Amino acid sequence: MIRPAPSADAVDAVLPQTQCTRCGFPDCAAYAAAVSRRDAPINRCPPGGPDTIEALAALTGQPPSPLDPACGVHAPRAVAVVDEARCIGCTICIEACPVDAIVGAPKRMHAVIDALCSGCGLCVAPCPVDCIAMRPAGRPWSDADADAARARHRARAARLERGERIADRRAGAAPAPAGDPDRERRQAAVAMAMERARARRAKASAAP
């Protein structure tokens, strides 16, 4: 007997919510929806690793399988750290962070809030001065962390829908209007850098 497909919300509930995009989808919710529709395999989440694959297998009734190497490797959680001496305050990393774990203002030094950082690494590639690196986290990522990250990611999506940059909001400025050339330029720069990062990961995974 074929088990009914789980809802996207049920699948999303067992994902780590790092929003790293390494599964090939723009966020955990999109991957969850694809798994729910059986349009994506259950072995494409490197941050979750074997535990998440086992949970998805139990939820979907599919047999567990090894992590897809094209998505990367499972590793202990890491967090981003900003080299204060090299940071130029461009705010590009803030725009790249999917869980709003980076604070700072234009032309001011930025900092990563360790407790909020999901370890996705998406802030590293867009940095124009290479001042961000990943280092081992002091503790593992918990279910409570995942729930909080999901909420922050959804809040970020709503903010972007309004055309509001977090750096501007914290400085008290008005949201950038839709079609603003500077906003579009920055978004394009972040998107291109993230695509380059994905290409590098894919190339590294394919290397013998």
Buried (B, 14 or more C-beta within 10 A) or exposed (E): EEEEBBEBEBBBBBBBBBBBBBBBBEBBBBBBBBBBEEEBBBBBBBBBBEEBBBBBBEBBEBEEEEBBEEBBEBEEBBBBBBEEEEBBBBBBBBBBBBBBBBBBBBEBBBBBBBEBBBBBBBBBBBBEEEBBEBEEBEEEBEEEBBEBBBEBBEEBEEBBEEBBBBBBEEEEEEBBEEEBEEBEEBBEBBEEBBEEBBEEBBEEBEEE
